[in-house]
Amino acid sequence: MKSANLPAASSIITSALFPYQYKWVTDQSRFKIALWARQTGKDYSATAEAVMDCLSQPNAEWLIVAAGERQALESLEKAHAWSDKCMASCHVYHGYEAARETLRNSTAIQWNNGSRIRALPAKPETLRGYSANLILTEFAFHEDAHALWRAIYPAISNPLQGGPKKLRIITTPNGRGNLFYDLWHNGEDYSRHRVTIHEAVAAGLPLDIPQLRAGLGDPEAWAQEYECEFLDTASVLLPYELLAQCESHEATTEIDSFPEENLFLGIDFGRKHDLTVCWALERVGELLWTREVLTMANTPTPAQLEALTSRVDQARLVCVDYTGPGIGLGDFLVQRFGQADAAGYGGKVQLCTFTQHLKAELFSRLRTAFEQRALRIPPARDIREDLHSILKIVSSCGGLTYRAADSPDGHADRATALALALHAASQTAHQGASKRSPSRAQCVPIRRPDASQG
């Protein structure tokens, strides 16, 4: 296999960067820290530097560490795209294995000169002992940044362990009470790069600032995530360890028939960008077991309605997100199955308008259910990452909100559907539950959406 031509590769990469990105990539400081706005290309720029280094240095080692596995893999995909752009000879191997608790294996790109870039979620116990150049992406949002720092900093700061290592910390701000805030203001020997959305657009980034601001609709979130002000403080609502203790292989994402009683549904409806998710819970004794997590992406509304109505017909109570595109679905289901009141009585369908108060109620109940181990969920990566993506936001004035960033896999739609299903089940807990084994059921067949219509 031929090696990439370094001057040509470097030219290809640097010519594709905006000026502020070029300044970051070509800054040769050993330790760099970036406070950049959302959508300004943090991972895009950090992986560009890593790929250039791998092409120029045989046996170079880079490690991308992200708040979650999905984000780590997305960052690695950007590195892979840079490699393809440079037409470098490389092969990709995947070291992923599904683990019952959390994902611990890395995924990597390796070049024929022995250099490689790996990606891992931020787990201190899995990172201890790694000796590599390090990219900490969205570091302000890592679950336990102090423990992670204790695990990795000795290896990258020790020049005797494989030579001096480079450190790149990139993130949007996340309030004042975290390690990134301390490093940004007080850390020594860092080359600092700060880029607001206004500076990025002035440098050529093709984004519509008024449209972005109006779409976000949250002045404090705008100031923090796009203007790089340290305001709100966010924490992960459902850490991996909390999710792991409720995972069970007896919980299922797909079945052909539903149990005849004690079935509760939560429906989060989407049409274009977001998923439609229908999460089905069955109460068995004191536990709520996941029976199905139906996801539909970009599926025509008639096909969605056919799939959803067959499930609502078997359910005891259904909670529907009655916001945005969910309004039409909610009206349709109420017309067919009747509307339940605030206590869950009457019809089958309860319409849930997502106010800040309702969000706080839904997601605080979801956290409590995991803490009490009252739920059982399947050990599936997409479910785990979706639930882990919900952030609890405490504003500078003490207000509480919940947020999740958009991703190629939606907007935490599975987490919302589960919270709604739990809301439905909580309203009827006093009415009794099935005593059967969680793996045996008398079931009613259900319909699956026609994939050809999607």
Long-range contacts (C-beta under 8 A, 24 or more apart in sequence): 1-89, 1-112, 2-89, 3-55, 3-88, 3-89, 3-112, 3-113, 4-55, 4-86, 4-87, 4-88, 4-89, 4-111, 6-55, 6-56, 8-86, 9-51, 9-52, 9-55, 9-86, 9-88, 10-52, 10-55, 10-56, 12-85, 12-86, 13-48, 13-51, 13-52, 13-82, 13-85, 13-86, 16-48, 16-85, 17-45, 17-48, 18-200, 18-203, 18-204, 18-205, 19-203, 19-204, 20-193, 20-195, 20-199, 20-200, 20-203, 21-45, 21-48, 23-193, 24-49, 24-193, 25-49, 25-52, 27-191, 27-193, 29-190, 29-191, 30-164, 30-165, 30-166, 30-167, 30-189, 31-166, 31-167, 31-189, 31-190, 31-191, 32-166, 32-167, 32-168, 32-169, 32-190, 32-191, 32-192, 32-193, 33-168, 33-169, 33-170, 33-183, 33-184, 33-187, 33-190, 33-191, 33-192, 33-193, 34-168, 34-169, 34-170, 34-171, 34-192, 34-193, 34-194, 34-195, 35-171, 35-172, 35-173, 35-184, 35-192, 35-193, 35-194, 35-195, 35-228, 36-170, 36-171, 36-172, 36-193, 36-194, 36-195, 36-200, 36-228, 37-172, 37-195, 37-196, 37-197, 37-200, 37-225, 37-226, 37-227, 37-228, 38-172, 38-197, 38-225, 38-226, 39-197, 39-205, 39-207, 39-212, 40-195, 40-197, 40-200, 40-205, 41-200, 41-205, 42-137, 42-138, 42-170, 42-171, 42-172, 43-74, 43-75, 43-78, 43-137, 43-170, 44-78, 45-170, 46-75, 46-135, 46-137, 46-168, 46-170, 47-75, 47-76, 47-78, 47-79, 47-82, 47-117, 47-135, 48-82, 49-168, 50-79, 50-117, 50-133, 50-135, 51-79, 51-82, 51-83, 51-86, 51-88, 51-117, 53-115, 53-133, 53-166, 54-111, 54-113, 54-115, 54-116, 54-117, 55-86, 55-88, 55-111, 55-113, 55-115, 57-115, 58-113, 58-114, 58-115, 59-113, 59-114, 59-115, 60-115, 60-116, 60-133, 61-115, 61-116, 61-118, 61-131, 61-132, 61-133, 61-162, 62-116, 62-117, 62-118, 62-132, 62-133, 62-134, 62-135, 63-106, 63-117, 63-118, 63-119, 63-120, 63-127, 63-130, 63-132, 63-133, 63-134, 63-135, 64-117, 64-118, 64-119, 64-120, 64-135, 64-137, 65-119, 65-120, 65-121, 65-122, 65-127, 65-134, 65-135, 65-136, 65-137, 65-142, 65-148, 65-152, 66-119, 66-120, 66-121, 66-122, 66-137, 66-138, 67-121, 67-122, 67-137, 67-138, 67-141, 67-142, 67-143, 67-236, 68-121, 68-122, 68-385, 68-388, 68-389, 69-103, 69-120, 69-121, 69-381, 69-384, 69-385, 70-381, 70-385, 70-389, 70-407, 70-409, 71-121, 71-137, 71-138, 72-107, 72-119, 72-120, 72-121, 72-137, 73-107, 73-119, 74-407, 74-408, 75-119, 75-135, 75-137, 76-107, 76-108, 76-109, 76-117, 76-118, 76-119, 79-109, 79-117, 80-109, 83-109, 83-111, 98-379, 98-381, 99-379, 100-244, 100-247, 100-249, 100-379, 101-240, 101-241, 101-244, 101-247, 101-379, 102-240, 102-241, 102-243, 102-244, 102-384, 103-381, 103-384, 121-240, 122-148, 123-240, 124-148, 124-150, 124-151, 124-152, 125-151, 127-151, 127-152, 128-152, 129-155, 130-155, 131-155, 131-156, 131-161, 131-162, 131-165, 132-156, 132-165, 133-165, 133-166, 133-167, 133-168, 134-165, 134-166, 134-167, 134-168, 135-168, 135-170, 136-167, 136-168, 136-169, 136-170, 136-171, 137-170, 137-171, 138-170, 138-171, 138-172, 139-169, 139-170, 139-171, 139-179, 139-180, 140-171, 140-172, 140-173, 140-174, 140-175, 140-178, 140-180, 140-181, 141-171, 141-174, 141-234, 141-236, 141-391, 143-236, 143-239, 143-240, 145-178, 145-179, 145-180, 146-179, 149-179, 172-224, 172-225, 172-228, 173-224, 173-225, 173-228, 173-229, 173-230, 173-231, 174-224, 174-232, 174-233, 174-234, 175-224, 175-230, 175-231, 175-232, 175-233, 175-234, 175-394, 175-396, 176-230, 176-233, 177-233, 178-233, 181-230, 194-228, 195-228, 196-226, 196-227, 196-228, 197-226, 197-227, 198-227, 220-395, 220-396, 221-393, 221-403, 231-395, 231-396, 232-393, 232-394, 232-395, 232-396, 233-393, 233-394, 234-391, 234-392, 234-393, 234-394, 234-403, 235-391, 235-392, 235-394, 236-388, 236-390, 236-391, 236-392, 237-363, 237-366, 237-367, 237-390, 237-391, 237-392, 237-402, 238-366, 238-367, 238-370, 238-387, 238-388, 238-390, 238-415, 239-388, 240-384, 240-388, 242-367, 242-370, 242-371, 243-370, 243-377, 243-384, 243-387, 243-388, 245-370, 245-373, 246-370, 246-373, 246-375, 246-376, 246-377, 247-376, 247-377, 247-378, 247-379, 247-384, 248-289, 248-376, 248-377, 248-378, 248-379, 249-378, 249-379, 250-289, 250-376, 250-438, 250-439, 251-289, 251-290, 251-291, 251-376, 251-377, 251-378, 252-290, 252-291, 252-292, 252-378, 253-290, 253-292, 253-293, 253-378, 253-380, 253-383, 254-292, 254-293, 254-294, 255-291, 255-292, 255-443, 255-446, 256-443, 256-445, 256-446, 257-441, 257-443, 257-444, 257-445, 257-446, 258-291, 258-292, 258-311, 258-314, 258-315, 258-443, 258-444, 258-446, 259-291, 259-434, 259-441, 259-442, 259-443, 259-444, 260-314, 260-441, 260-442, 260-443, 260-444, 261-316, 261-434, 262-316, 262-432, 262-433, 262-434, 263-291, 263-314, 263-315, 263-316, 264-288, 264-315, 264-316, 264-317, 264-318, 264-319, 264-421, 264-422, 264-424, 264-425, 264-428, 265-311, 265-312, 265-315, 265-317, 265-318, 265-319, 265-420, 265-421, 265-424, 266-318, 266-319, 266-416, 266-417, 266-418, 266-419, 266-420, 266-421, 266-422, 266-423, 266-424, 267-308, 267-318, 267-319, 267-320, 267-321, 267-326, 267-329, 267-417, 267-420, 268-321, 268-326, 268-413, 268-416, 268-417, 268-420, 269-304, 269-320, 269-321, 269-325, 269-326, 269-329, 270-325, 270-410, 270-413, 271-298, 271-301, 271-325, 272-298, 273-406, 273-410, 273-411, 274-410, 274-411, 274-413, 275-409, 275-410, 275-413, 275-414, 276-304, 276-308, 276-413, 277-410, 277-413, 277-414, 277-416, 277-417, 278-307, 278-308, 278-311, 278-417, 279-414, 279-417, 279-418, 279-420, 279-421, 280-311, 280-315, 280-421, 281-375, 281-418, 281-421, 281-422, 281-424, 281-425, 282-434, 282-441, 283-425, 283-429, 283-433, 283-434, 284-433, 284-434, 284-435, 284-436, 284-437, 284-438, 285-433, 285-434, 285-435, 286-374, 286-433, 287-374, 287-375, 287-376, 287-438, 288-369, 288-374, 288-375, 288-376, 288-422, 288-425, 289-376, 289-438, 290-375, 290-376, 290-377, 290-378, 290-418, 293-378, 293-380, 293-383, 293-414, 293-417, 294-449, 295-413, 295-414, 296-449, 296-454, 297-410, 297-454, 298-454, 299-449, 299-453, 299-454, 300-453, 300-454, 302-453, 303-449, 303-450, 303-453, 303-454, 304-329, 304-449, 305-329, 305-332, 306-447, 306-449, 306-450, 307-447, 307-448, 307-449, 308-333, 309-333, 309-336, 310-446, 310-447, 311-446, 312-336, 312-337, 312-348, 312-349, 313-337, 314-444, 314-446, 315-348, 315-424, 316-348, 316-424, 316-428, 317-344, 317-348, 317-350, 317-424, 317-425, 317-427, 317-428, 318-348, 318-349, 318-350, 318-424, 319-350, 319-352, 319-420, 319-421, 319-423, 319-424, 320-349, 320-350, 320-351, 320-352, 320-420, 321-352, 321-354, 321-416, 321-420, 322-351, 322-352, 322-353, 322-354, 323-353, 323-354, 343-427, 344-424, 344-427, 344-428, 350-423, 350-424, 350-427, 352-420, 352-423, 356-401, 359-401, 359-402, 360-400, 360-401, 360-402, 361-423, 362-416, 362-419, 362-420, 362-422, 362-423, 363-390, 363-392, 363-402, 363-419, 365-419, 365-422, 365-423, 365-426, 366-415, 366-418, 366-419, 366-422, 369-422, 375-418, 375-422, 376-438, 377-418, 382-409, 382-414, 383-414, 385-409, 386-410, 386-412, 386-413, 386-414, 386-415, 387-412, 387-414, 387-415, 387-418, 389-415, 390-415
